[in-house]
Amino acid sequence: MSIEQLEVQKEELLDKIEALEEKCDTLDICLQDDGCKKCENYTEIESLSAKVEEVEGKIEALLGEDDEDEDED
């Protein structure tokens, strides 16, 4: 997968997270002290955040490979 494709994937994940966060602001469960622990949206946000970190790691790995290739030239 190219860096550009990974960047697009990352942006899509961040957009989903943003939409879920906006939705969370309107839910009654989110007003409770421990609401996040019970909220399905929050669980989804955590899952998507983990995927973002994974994609960022892939991007960094590819950028590192590009830097090594340039150093060899």
C-alpha distance (Angstrom), angle and dihedral (degrees) to the residues before:
residue distance angle dihedral
M1 . . .
S2 3.80 . .
I3 3.77 125.6 .
E4 3.80 89.7 -112.7
Q5 3.80 91.9 54.7
L6 3.79 90.8 48.4
E7 3.81 91.0 49.6
V8 3.82 89.8 52.5
Q9 3.80 90.6 48.4
K10 3.81 90.2 49.6
E11 3.81 91.8 50.4
E12 3.80 91.4 49.8
L13 3.81 90.5 51.6
L14 3.81 91.5 48.2
D15 3.81 90.2 50.1
K16 3.81 90.1 52.8
I17 3.79 90.5 49.1
E18 3.79 91.3 50.3
A19 3.80 91.8 50.1
L20 3.80 91.6 50.0
E21 3.81 91.7 47.6
E22 3.80 90.4 52.3
K23 3.79 89.5 50.1
C24 3.80 90.6 49.2
D25 3.78 89.9 57.6
T26 3.79 89.0 64.4
L27 3.81 100.7 44.4
D28 3.81 121.6 102.5
I29 3.81 91.8 -141.2
C30 3.80 89.5 60.5
L31 3.78 90.9 61.5
Q32 3.80 91.1 62.9
D33 3.80 119.6 92.8
D34 3.80 93.9 -116.8
G35 3.79 95.4 27.2
C36 3.80 95.3 120.8
K37 3.79 91.5 60.0
K38 3.80 89.9 57.4
C39 3.80 98.6 37.8
E40 3.80 119.1 104.7
N41 3.81 90.6 -157.6
Y42 3.79 91.0 57.0
T43 3.79 90.3 50.8
E44 3.81 88.8 51.7
I45 3.82 90.7 48.4
E46 3.81 90.1 53.5
S47 3.80 90.6 49.2
L48 3.79 92.7 49.1
S49 3.81 90.9 46.6
A50 3.79 89.5 55.1
K51 3.80 89.2 51.4
V52 3.82 90.2 50.5
E53 3.80 89.7 53.7
E54 3.80 89.8 49.1
V55 3.81 91.8 51.2
E56 3.81 91.0 46.7
G57 3.80 88.8 52.9
K58 3.80 90.2 52.6
I59 3.81 90.6 49.0
E60 3.80 91.5 50.2
A61 3.81 90.5 48.3
L62 3.80 91.1 51.9
L63 3.79 91.7 46.0
G64 3.80 88.8 50.8
E65 3.80 90.1 52.5
D66 3.80 90.0 50.1
D67 3.81 90.9 51.2
E68 3.81 90.7 50.7
D69 3.80 90.8 49.4
E70 3.81 90.9 52.0
D71 3.79 91.7 48.2
E72 3.80 90.2 55.1
D73 3.82 92.6 53.6
